[in-house]
Amino acid sequence: MKCSGFWLNELGEEEEAPIATHKKEIEGTMEIAGENEKKYITTEELQKHNKHEDLWISIQGKVYNVTDWANEHPGGDIPIMNLAGQDVTVAFLTYHPGTAWRYLDRFFTGYHLEDFHVTEVSRDYRRLANEFAKQGLFEKKQHVTS
């Protein structure tokens, strides 16, 4: 069996992650997928990556390793550290412009959050933000002074 990298087992020990040709549950914590299938981690596994030297977040179900980015973050490392090991979708959508999405791919771990779902609050926020954008409320206005 080929090796696709490493993952942590229940004891936190690094093990080789085999490439499977179909979805297969391993130790109840992660699914290893073939080339065309997604790999998953649980919320509990994501929560373990909550330290400055091991910092993962999830945005819309995709898991990102932002360990090396935290100190470069324009808003400082405090906002990221406060949300380390969590889904940060609402915060990301609230505080970042649409152009920020293009920077995420380089941090993608290849994992998706197994139990990700859009909360009712997030759904409501997205509806409002979309409506405000349609009305032009987020556009910069030129202020005139006399």
Residue frames as a rotation matrix with the C-alpha (Angstrom) as fourth column:
MET 1
0.579 0.815 0.000 0.00
0.815 -0.579 0.000 0.00
0.000 0.000 -1.000 0.00
LYS 2
-0.172 -0.628 0.759 1.31
0.562 -0.695 -0.448 3.49
0.809 0.349 0.472 -0.86
CYS 3
-0.238 0.030 -0.971 1.85
0.908 -0.348 -0.233 6.12
-0.345 -0.937 0.055 1.80
SER 4
0.305 0.434 0.848 0.04
0.708 -0.698 0.103 9.46
0.637 0.569 -0.520 1.43
GLY 5
-0.100 -0.355 0.930 1.75
-0.384 -0.848 -0.365 11.16
0.918 -0.394 -0.052 4.35
PHE 6
-0.817 -0.212 -0.536 1.28
0.396 0.469 -0.790 11.01
0.419 -0.858 -0.299 8.10
TRP 7
0.158 0.839 0.520 -1.55
-0.294 -0.463 0.837 11.47
0.943 -0.285 0.173 10.56
LEU 8
-0.703 -0.385 0.598 -1.83
-0.653 0.019 -0.757 11.28
0.281 -0.923 -0.265 14.33
ASN 9
-0.398 0.564 -0.724 -3.45
0.342 0.823 0.453 8.26
0.851 -0.067 -0.521 15.96
GLU 10
0.630 0.776 0.023 -5.56
0.238 -0.220 0.946 8.40
0.739 -0.591 -0.323 19.14
LEU 11
0.562 -0.502 -0.657 -2.40
0.794 0.105 0.599 8.50
-0.233 -0.858 0.458 21.28
GLY 12
0.867 -0.206 -0.453 -1.06
-0.246 -0.969 -0.030 11.48
-0.433 0.137 -0.891 19.34
GLU 13
-0.108 -0.927 0.358 1.63
0.054 0.354 0.934 9.36
-0.993 0.120 0.012 17.70
GLU 14
0.031 0.034 -0.999 2.51
-0.909 -0.414 -0.043 9.92
-0.415 0.910 0.018 14.06
GLU 15
-0.068 -0.005 0.998 1.64
0.190 0.982 0.018 7.03
-0.979 0.191 -0.066 11.75
GLU 16
-0.973 -0.211 -0.099 1.83
-0.071 -0.136 0.988 6.52
-0.222 0.968 0.118 8.01
ALA 17
-0.022 0.992 -0.120 -1.48
-0.450 -0.117 -0.885 7.23
-0.893 0.034 0.449 6.33
PRO 18
-0.649 -0.223 0.727 -2.14
0.423 0.689 0.588 4.66
-0.633 0.689 -0.353 3.61
ILE 19
-0.661 0.478 -0.579 -3.84
-0.738 -0.557 0.382 5.60
-0.139 0.679 0.720 0.35
ALA 20
-0.431 0.610 0.665 -7.14
0.172 0.779 -0.602 3.78
-0.886 -0.145 -0.441 0.12
THR 21
-0.965 0.136 0.222 -9.07
0.216 -0.057 0.975 3.22
0.145 0.989 0.026 -3.08
HIS 22
0.003 0.990 0.139 -12.34
0.393 -0.129 0.911 3.88
0.920 0.052 -0.389 -1.30
LYS 23
0.033 0.058 0.998 -13.50
-0.730 -0.681 0.063 5.73
0.683 -0.730 0.020 1.80
LYS 24
0.114 -0.083 -0.990 -12.49
0.480 0.877 -0.018 3.84
0.870 -0.473 0.140 4.90
GLU 25
0.765 0.167 0.622 -12.94
-0.416 -0.609 0.675 4.86
0.492 -0.775 -0.396 8.52
ILE 26
-0.053 -0.860 -0.508 -9.73
0.333 0.465 -0.821 4.57
0.941 -0.213 0.262 10.55
GLU 27
-0.758 -0.309 -0.574 -9.86
0.603 0.003 -0.798 4.51
0.248 -0.951 0.184 14.35
GLY 28
0.208 0.952 -0.224 -13.17
0.978 -0.202 0.053 6.41
0.005 -0.230 -0.973 14.18
THR 29
0.154 -0.201 -0.967 -11.28
0.419 -0.873 0.248 9.70
-0.895 -0.444 -0.050 13.84
MET 30
-0.207 -0.312 -0.927 -10.41
-0.642 -0.672 0.369 10.15
-0.739 0.671 -0.061 10.19
GLU 31
0.758 0.374 0.534 -11.28
0.191 0.657 -0.730 8.90
-0.623 0.655 0.427 6.75
ILE 32
-0.457 -0.867 -0.201 -8.51
-0.148 -0.148 0.978 8.29
-0.877 0.476 -0.061 4.25
ALA 33
0.637 0.761 -0.122 -9.65
-0.184 -0.004 -0.983 8.84
-0.749 0.648 0.138 0.71
GLY 34
0.153 -0.508 0.848 -8.46
0.895 0.434 0.099 7.83
-0.418 0.744 0.521 -2.72
GLU 35
-0.774 -0.622 0.120 -7.21
0.609 -0.677 0.414 10.44
-0.176 0.394 0.902 -5.13
ASN 36
-0.642 0.579 0.502 -10.70
0.123 -0.569 0.813 11.68
0.757 0.584 0.295 -6.05
GLU 37
0.405 0.805 -0.433 -12.22
0.583 0.137 0.801 11.50
0.704 -0.577 -0.414 -2.58
LYS 38
0.340 -0.204 0.918 -11.99
-0.506 -0.863 -0.004 13.92
0.793 -0.463 -0.397 0.33
LYS 39
-0.417 -0.482 -0.770 -10.02
0.550 0.540 -0.636 13.25
0.723 -0.690 0.040 3.52
TYR 40
0.459 0.721 0.519 -11.74
-0.087 -0.545 0.834 14.14
0.884 -0.428 -0.188 6.79
ILE 41
-0.803 -0.492 -0.336 -10.88
0.300 0.154 -0.941 14.95
0.515 -0.857 0.024 10.39
THR 42
0.185 0.884 -0.430 -13.29
0.883 0.042 0.467 15.40
0.431 -0.466 -0.773 13.27
THR 43
0.625 0.119 0.772 -13.89
-0.144 -0.954 0.264 18.57
0.767 -0.276 -0.579 15.25
GLU 44
0.961 -0.270 0.066 -12.15
-0.004 0.226 0.974 16.88
-0.278 -0.936 0.217 18.18
GLU 45
0.297 -0.892 0.341 -9.02
0.932 0.348 0.098 16.31
-0.206 0.289 0.935 16.07
LEU 46
0.216 -0.155 0.964 -9.11
0.500 -0.831 -0.246 19.94
0.839 0.535 -0.102 14.86
GLN 47
0.902 0.235 0.363 -9.33
-0.164 -0.592 0.789 21.15
0.400 -0.771 -0.495 18.47
LYS 48
0.702 -0.697 -0.148 -5.97
0.604 0.472 0.643 19.50
-0.378 -0.541 0.752 19.25
HIS 49
-0.173 -0.752 0.636 -4.24
0.949 -0.300 -0.096 21.94
0.263 0.587 0.766 16.88
ASN 50
0.754 0.609 0.247 -4.71
0.480 -0.766 0.427 24.98
0.449 -0.203 -0.870 19.11
LYS 51
0.484 -0.680 -0.551 -1.17
0.549 -0.255 0.796 26.02
-0.682 -0.688 0.250 20.00
HIS 52
0.600 -0.290 -0.746 1.04
-0.508 -0.858 -0.075 28.72
-0.619 0.423 -0.662 18.51
GLU 53
-0.477 -0.869 -0.135 3.42
-0.711 0.291 0.641 26.04
-0.517 0.401 -0.756 17.20
ASP 54
-0.931 0.293 0.220 0.56
0.363 0.818 0.447 23.88
-0.049 0.495 -0.867 15.83
LEU 55
-0.522 0.692 -0.498 -2.33
-0.182 -0.661 -0.728 26.07
-0.833 -0.289 0.471 14.72
TRP 56
-0.881 0.337 0.331 -5.14
0.447 0.370 0.814 24.81
0.152 0.866 -0.477 12.49
ILE 57
-0.526 0.801 -0.285 -8.49
-0.410 -0.532 -0.740 26.40
-0.745 -0.273 0.609 11.66
SER 58
-0.540 0.451 0.711 -11.46
0.774 0.598 0.208 25.47
-0.331 0.662 -0.672 9.51
ILE 59
-0.569 0.438 -0.696 -13.27
-0.477 -0.865 -0.155 27.75
-0.670 0.243 0.702 7.07
GLN 60
0.222 0.816 -0.533 -16.41
-0.964 0.100 -0.247 26.44
-0.149 0.569 0.809 5.39
GLY 61
0.905 0.251 0.343 -15.40
-0.277 0.961 0.027 22.88
-0.323 -0.119 0.939 6.19
LYS 62
0.621 -0.776 -0.106 -11.86
0.223 0.305 -0.926 23.08
0.751 0.551 0.363 4.78
VAL 63
0.863 -0.357 -0.358 -9.00
0.391 0.020 0.920 22.73
-0.322 -0.934 0.156 7.27
TYR 64
0.664 -0.633 0.398 -6.03
-0.007 -0.537 -0.844 25.09
0.748 0.558 -0.361 7.11
ASN 65
0.383 -0.666 -0.640 -2.65
0.920 0.215 0.326 24.98
-0.080 -0.714 0.696 8.87
VAL 66
0.723 -0.038 0.689 -1.91
0.177 -0.955 -0.238 28.64
0.667 0.294 -0.684 9.69
THR 67
0.663 -0.529 -0.530 0.97
0.699 0.183 0.691 27.98
-0.269 -0.829 0.491 12.08
ASP 68
-0.374 -0.919 0.126 3.50
0.892 -0.318 0.322 29.90
-0.256 0.233 0.938 10.00
TRP 69
-0.261 0.365 0.894 0.99
0.578 -0.682 0.448 32.59
0.773 0.633 -0.033 9.02
ALA 70
0.514 0.606 -0.607 -0.16
0.840 -0.209 0.501 33.67
0.177 -0.767 -0.616 12.49
ASN 71
-0.010 -0.605 -0.796 2.75
0.656 -0.605 0.452 36.07
-0.755 -0.518 0.402 13.01
GLU 72
-0.909 -0.325 0.262 2.28
0.397 -0.481 0.782 37.51
-0.129 0.814 0.566 9.49
HIS 73
-0.074 0.983 0.165 -1.49
0.987 0.049 0.152 38.03
0.141 0.174 -0.974 9.81
PRO 74
-0.475 -0.131 0.870 -2.29
0.297 -0.955 0.018 41.73
0.829 0.267 0.492 9.21
GLY 75
0.461 0.734 0.499 -4.63
-0.316 -0.389 0.865 41.71
0.829 -0.556 0.053 12.20
GLY 76
-0.233 -0.639 0.733 -1.97
-0.957 0.015 -0.291 40.18
0.174 -0.769 -0.615 14.45
ASP 77
-0.712 -0.129 -0.690 -1.82
-0.151 0.988 -0.029 36.69
0.686 0.084 -0.723 15.90
ILE 78
-0.880 0.366 0.303 -4.28
-0.329 -0.009 -0.944 37.32
-0.343 -0.930 0.128 18.75
PRO 79
0.061 0.970 -0.237 -7.47
-0.961 -0.007 -0.278 36.87
-0.271 0.245 0.931 16.67
ILE 80
0.115 -0.078 -0.990 -6.11
-0.603 0.786 -0.132 33.64
0.789 0.613 0.043 15.17
MET 81
-0.850 -0.487 -0.202 -4.92
-0.125 0.558 -0.820 32.32
0.512 -0.672 -0.535 18.54
ASN 82
-0.615 0.687 0.387 -8.35
-0.660 -0.180 -0.730 33.02
-0.431 -0.704 0.564 20.08
LEU 83
0.472 0.843 -0.258 -9.96
-0.835 0.333 -0.438 30.83
-0.283 0.422 0.861 17.41
ALA 84
-0.480 -0.775 -0.412 -7.23
-0.855 0.518 0.022 28.18
0.196 0.363 -0.911 17.07
GLY 85
-0.995 0.027 0.100 -8.52
0.008 0.983 -0.183 24.65
-0.103 -0.182 -0.978 16.60
GLN 86
-0.251 0.965 -0.076 -12.03
0.216 -0.021 -0.976 25.84
-0.943 -0.262 -0.203 15.67
ASP 87
-0.069 0.355 0.932 -14.23
0.993 -0.063 0.097 26.57
0.093 0.933 -0.348 12.69
VAL 88
-0.498 -0.228 -0.837 -13.70
0.426 -0.905 -0.007 30.28
-0.755 -0.360 0.548 11.98
THR 89
-0.423 0.345 0.838 -16.07
0.894 0.010 0.447 30.69
0.146 0.939 -0.313 9.03
VAL 90
0.647 0.763 -0.005 -18.20
0.751 -0.636 0.177 33.46
0.132 -0.118 -0.984 10.54
ALA 91
0.472 -0.547 -0.692 -15.18
0.230 -0.681 0.695 35.45
-0.851 -0.487 -0.195 11.77
PHE 92
-0.575 -0.722 0.385 -13.43
0.544 0.014 0.839 35.05
-0.611 0.692 0.385 8.41
LEU 93
-0.165 0.606 0.778 -16.47
0.930 -0.168 0.328 36.23
0.329 0.778 -0.535 6.48
THR 94
0.760 0.529 -0.379 -17.04
0.643 -0.699 0.314 39.12
-0.099 -0.482 -0.871 8.89
TYR 95
0.613 -0.565 -0.552 -13.53
0.019 -0.688 0.725 40.56
-0.790 -0.455 -0.411 9.05
HIS 96
-0.483 -0.846 0.226 -11.98
0.242 0.118 0.963 39.77
-0.841 0.520 0.148 5.66
PRO 97
-0.012 0.437 -0.900 -12.66
-0.823 -0.515 -0.239 41.17
-0.567 0.738 0.366 2.19
GLY 98
0.882 0.440 0.168 -13.55
-0.252 0.742 -0.621 38.79
-0.398 0.506 0.766 -0.62
THR 99
0.563 -0.738 -0.373 -9.99
-0.588 -0.040 -0.808 39.10
0.581 0.674 -0.457 -1.93
ALA 100
-0.058 -0.602 0.797 -8.68
-0.972 0.217 0.093 37.23
-0.229 -0.769 -0.597 1.15
TRP 101
0.766 0.439 0.469 -10.00
-0.353 0.898 -0.264 33.92
-0.537 0.036 0.843 -0.23
ARG 102
0.829 -0.433 -0.354 -7.20
-0.271 0.244 -0.931 33.72
0.490 0.868 0.085 -2.79
TYR 103
-0.080 -0.923 0.376 -4.60
-0.864 -0.123 -0.488 33.40
0.496 -0.364 -0.788 -0.03
LEU 104
0.392 0.349 0.851 -6.13
-0.849 0.494 0.189 30.35
-0.354 -0.796 0.490 1.65
ASP 105
0.902 0.088 -0.423 -5.12
-0.304 0.824 -0.478 27.59
0.306 0.560 0.770 -0.76
ARG 106
0.032 -0.984 -0.177 -1.48
-0.375 0.152 -0.914 27.62
0.926 0.096 -0.365 0.29
PHE 107
-0.567 -0.201 0.799 -2.55
-0.819 0.035 -0.572 26.75
0.087 -0.979 -0.185 3.87
PHE 108
0.499 0.855 -0.140 -5.01
-0.842 0.517 0.151 23.97
0.202 0.043 0.978 2.97
THR 109
-0.244 -0.590 0.769 -4.06
-0.793 0.578 0.192 20.71
-0.558 -0.563 -0.609 4.72
GLY 110
-0.756 0.077 -0.650 -6.00
-0.444 0.670 0.595 18.49
0.481 0.739 -0.472 2.34
TYR 111
-0.812 0.476 -0.336 -8.51
0.583 0.649 -0.489 17.70
-0.015 -0.594 -0.805 5.10
HIS 112
-0.357 0.806 0.472 -12.16
-0.243 -0.568 0.786 18.62
0.902 0.166 0.399 5.43
LEU 113
-0.780 0.165 0.604 -14.07
-0.616 -0.032 -0.787 18.90
-0.110 -0.986 0.127 8.68
GLU 114
-0.929 0.338 -0.151 -16.15
0.289 0.917 0.276 15.75
0.232 0.213 -0.949 9.00
ASP 115
-0.219 0.895 -0.388 -19.04
0.966 0.144 -0.214 17.28
-0.136 -0.422 -0.896 10.94
PHE 116
-0.950 -0.155 -0.271 -19.09
0.124 -0.984 0.131 20.78
-0.287 0.091 0.954 9.41
HIS 117
-0.079 0.929 0.361 -22.48
0.989 0.027 0.147 22.39
0.127 0.368 -0.921 9.06
VAL 118
-0.679 -0.068 0.731 -23.60
0.164 -0.985 0.060 25.97
0.716 0.160 0.680 8.52
THR 119
-0.704 0.420 -0.573 -25.19
0.637 0.016 -0.771 27.32
-0.314 -0.907 -0.279 11.69
GLU 120
0.314 0.913 0.261 -28.44
0.949 -0.312 -0.049 29.27
0.037 0.263 -0.964 11.60
VAL 121
0.559 -0.186 -0.808 -26.59
0.217 -0.908 0.359 32.41
-0.800 -0.376 -0.467 12.77
SER 122
-0.553 -0.832 -0.045 -24.05
0.100 -0.119 0.988 32.02
-0.827 0.542 0.149 9.98
ARG 123
-0.441 0.490 0.752 -26.80
0.897 0.274 0.347 31.43
-0.036 0.828 -0.560 7.43
ASP 124
0.649 0.720 -0.247 -28.59
0.726 -0.683 -0.080 34.60
-0.226 -0.128 -0.966 8.58
TYR 125
0.202 -0.670 -0.715 -25.38
0.027 -0.725 0.688 36.63
-0.979 -0.158 -0.129 8.50
ARG 126
-0.732 -0.516 0.445 -24.60
0.403 0.198 0.893 35.45
-0.549 0.834 0.063 4.96
ARG 127
0.030 0.832 0.554 -28.09
0.998 -0.058 0.034 36.40
0.061 0.551 -0.832 3.78
LEU 128
0.766 0.249 -0.592 -27.75
0.401 -0.906 0.137 39.88
-0.503 -0.342 -0.794 5.30
ALA 129
-0.138 -0.914 -0.380 -24.23
0.006 -0.385 0.923 40.42
-0.990 0.125 0.059 3.95
ASN 130
-0.637 -0.029 0.770 -25.34
0.723 0.324 0.610 39.31
-0.267 0.946 -0.185 0.49
GLU 131
0.421 0.877 0.232 -28.32
0.906 -0.420 -0.056 41.66
0.048 0.234 -0.971 0.58
PHE 132
0.611 -0.270 -0.744 -26.17
0.155 -0.881 0.448 44.58
-0.776 -0.389 -0.496 1.80
ALA 133
-0.513 -0.851 0.112 -23.64
0.230 -0.010 0.973 43.90
-0.827 0.525 0.201 -0.97
LYS 134
-0.289 0.503 0.815 -26.42
0.957 0.149 0.248 43.90
0.003 0.851 -0.524 -3.59
GLN 135
0.764 0.637 -0.100 -27.53
0.644 -0.762 0.063 47.30
-0.036 -0.112 -0.993 -2.26
GLY 136
0.288 -0.752 0.593 -23.98
0.388 -0.474 -0.790 48.63
0.875 0.458 0.156 -2.50
LEU 137
0.948 0.184 0.259 -23.70
-0.142 -0.484 0.863 49.22
0.284 -0.856 -0.433 1.23
PHE 138
0.634 -0.773 -0.035 -20.14
0.509 0.383 0.771 47.86
-0.582 -0.507 0.636 1.37
GLU 139
0.347 -0.501 0.792 -18.83
0.823 -0.243 -0.514 50.08
0.450 0.830 0.328 -1.41
LYS 140
-0.483 -0.592 -0.645 -16.49
0.792 -0.610 -0.033 52.90
-0.374 -0.527 0.763 -0.54
LYS 141
0.656 0.700 0.282 -18.19
0.752 -0.640 -0.162 56.28
0.067 0.318 -0.946 -0.67
GLN 142
-0.458 -0.778 0.430 -16.40
0.706 -0.612 -0.356 59.48
0.541 0.140 0.830 -1.45
HIS 143
0.269 0.512 -0.816 -17.00
0.904 -0.426 0.031 62.02
-0.332 -0.746 -0.577 1.28
VAL 144
0.031 -0.172 0.985 -17.28
0.606 -0.780 -0.156 65.66
0.795 0.602 0.080 0.32
THR 145
0.011 -0.054 -0.999 -16.11
0.909 -0.416 0.032 68.38
-0.418 -0.908 0.044 2.66
SER 146
0.674 0.295 0.678 -16.76
0.601 -0.752 -0.270 72.06
0.430 0.589 -0.684 2.11
